[in-house]
């Protein structure tokens, strides 16, 4: 598993530590390893459900790097910073050019939220490609139903993951 090299990369560790420090008192969803691994696991499940063949190193690589740019508090666009970091870190970890491009593409397109009903529709119709699987996974990795700050969150209620949605997962 090549993605393990990312976790050992010095620049990755530095940025992750800075991000953890920055979000230490954050009351909303955090962007650390727990979130990164959840996004990867859910992406893999959605891809399998949709019959999409994926490379785990691509999925985990994208997941581990997609929000890393948030460590730069001066950045207007964390995706752009994450893509820049991904190119360097993945190159240092001996990923090939095509794989780096694929991961950067996933990262650059990961932002955006759907209503829960739209997610269910996309899953039922099997109209998710890998980028969409990743975007949906980033959203549904959030546990809004147990968040103490859900009432003040900027997400619309129809985008928040409620317990009822989790229960419906077996029915799709």
C-alpha positions in Angstrom: 0.0 0.0 0.0 1.8 3.0 -1.3 -0.4 5.5 0.5 1.4 4.6 3.7 4.4 6.6 2.4 2.2 9.7 2.6 1.8 9.3 6.3 5.5 9.1 6.8 6.3 12.1 4.6 7.8 15.0 6.6 5.9 17.8 4.9 2.7 15.8 5.3 3.3 15.4 9.0 4.2 19.1 9.4 1.0 20.2 7.6 -1.2 17.7 9.5 0.3 18.8 12.8 -0.4 22.5 11.9 -4.0 21.6 10.9 -4.6 19.7 14.1 -3.2 22.6 16.1 -5.3 25.1 14.2 -8.5 23.1 14.7 -7.9 22.1 18.3 -10.8 24.3 19.5 -12.9 24.0 16.4 -16.6 23.4 17.3 -17.5 22.1 13.9 -16.3 19.1 11.9 -12.5 18.7 12.0 -10.3 17.8 9.2 -7.8 15.3 10.6 -6.9 11.7 10.1 -10.3 10.4 11.4 -12.1 12.4 8.7 -9.6 11.4 6.0 -9.9 7.7 6.7 -13.7 7.9 6.9 -13.8 9.6 3.5 -11.5 6.9 2.0 -13.6 4.0 3.4 -16.9 5.5 2.3 -15.6 6.3 -1.1 -14.5 2.7 -1.5 -17.9 1.5 -0.4 -19.8 3.8 -2.8 -17.5 2.8 -5.6 -18.1 -0.9 -5.0 -21.8 -0.3 -4.7 -21.7 1.4 -8.1 -19.6 -1.2 -9.7 -16.7 1.2 -10.1 -13.2 -0.3 -10.2 -10.8 1.9 -8.1 -7.2 1.8 -6.9 -7.0 2.0 -3.1 -3.8 4.1 -3.4 -5.7 6.7 -5.4 -8.6 6.8 -3.0 -6.5 6.9 0.1 -4.0 9.3 -1.4 -6.8 11.7 -2.3 -8.5 11.3 1.1 -5.3 11.9 3.1 -4.5 15.0 1.1 -7.9 16.6 0.2 -8.2 19.0 3.2 -4.5 19.3 4.1 -4.4 22.8 2.6 -6.7 24.0 5.4 -3.5 24.3 7.5 -2.8 27.6 5.6 -5.1 30.0 7.3 -4.3 32.7 4.7 -5.4 30.7 1.8 -8.6 31.7 0.1 -9.0 28.2 -1.5 -7.9 25.2 0.5 -8.4 22.9 -2.5 -5.7 24.8 -4.5 -3.3 24.6 -1.6 -4.2 20.9 -1.1 -3.5 20.2 -4.8 -0.2 21.9 -4.6 0.8 19.9 -1.5 -0.5 16.7 -3.1 1.7 17.2 -6.2 4.8 17.6 -4.1 4.1 15.0 -1.5 2.9 12.3 -4.0 6.0 13.0 -6.1 8.2 12.5 -3.0 6.3 9.3 -2.3 7.1 8.0 -5.8 3.6 8.1 -7.3 3.7 8.2 -11.1 2.5 11.3 -13.0 -0.8 9.8 -14.1 -1.8 8.8 -10.6 -0.8 12.2 -9.2 -3.0 13.8 -11.9 -5.9 11.6 -11.0 -5.6 12.3 -7.3 -5.2 16.1 -7.9 -8.4 16.0 -10.0 -10.3 14.3 -7.2 -9.0 16.8 -4.7 -9.8 19.8 -6.9 -13.4 18.6 -7.4 -14.2 17.4 -3.9 -16.1 20.4 -2.6 -19.8 20.6 -2.8 -22.8 19.2 -1.1 -26.0 17.6 -2.2 -29.3 17.2 -0.4 -29.7 13.8 1.2 -32.5 12.9 -1.2 -30.2 13.7 -4.2 -27.5 11.5 -2.7 -30.0 8.6 -2.4 -31.2 9.2 -6.0 -27.6 9.2 -7.3 -26.8 6.0 -5.4 -30.0 4.2 -6.6 -29.4 5.2 -10.2 -25.7 4.3 -10.0 -24.8 7.6 -11.6 -21.7 8.2 -9.4 -18.3 8.3 -10.9 -15.2 8.2 -8.7 -15.1 12.0 -8.3 -18.8 12.0 -7.2 -18.2 9.1 -4.9 -15.5 11.0 -3.2 -17.5 14.2 -3.0 -20.5 12.3 -1.5 -18.2 10.5 0.9 -16.7 13.8 2.1 -20.2 14.9 2.9 -21.6 11.8 4.5 -18.5 11.2 6.6 -19.9 13.9 8.8 -21.9 12.9 11.9 -24.2 15.9 12.1 -26.7 13.8 14.1 -24.3 13.8 17.1 -22.8 17.2 16.6 -23.3 19.6 19.5 -22.8 22.6 17.1 -25.3 21.4 14.4 -27.7 24.2 15.2 -25.2 26.9 14.3 -23.6 25.1 11.3 -23.7 26.8 7.9 -24.8 23.6 6.2 -28.5 23.5 5.2 -30.6 21.1 7.1 -31.3 18.9 4.0 -27.5 18.5 3.6 -26.8 17.4 7.1 -26.4 13.8 7.9 -29.1 12.7 10.3 -29.5 9.4 12.1 -32.4 8.5 9.8 -30.0 8.7 6.8 -27.6 6.3 8.4 -30.4 3.8 9.1 -31.5 4.0 5.4 -28.0 2.9 4.2 -29.1 -0.7 4.2 -32.1 0.0 2.0 -30.4 1.6 -1.0 
